[in-house]
């Protein structure tokens, strides 16, 4: 498990860019944290690092999933039933893509053992980012 303390959004983006360069498909990154902790910003930075800085990355809160040529970005906040996970293609993405999942709790039963859990929490005026192989 590794920890990083970010004092501001610039440091969070720099960390996410470095982290992105370690990812190879297929892999799952579960982004876990309360509202406003920076899950979408980390996902956006990962996608733009791997697909180019001009890549437009809207939050998938309402579309639930966005795809970027081998990167799938899911926001499961609005998913009510686990049966929806297959309908939106989560199982396919897990098997093939770099899969970024915000609000991953509802999908825990189908996430592989090697899922990378990125837990984000408040820390003073910044964020504490903990990376490990389990939900916290």
Secondary structure, DSSP 4 states (H G I P E B T S, - for coil): -EEEEESSHHHHHHHHHHHHTT--SSEEEEEE-STTSSHHHHHHHHHHHHH-TT-----TTTTSEEE-SSEEEEE-TT--STHHHHHTTHHHHHHHSEEEEESGGGGGGGS-TT-EEEEEEEETTEEEEEEESS--
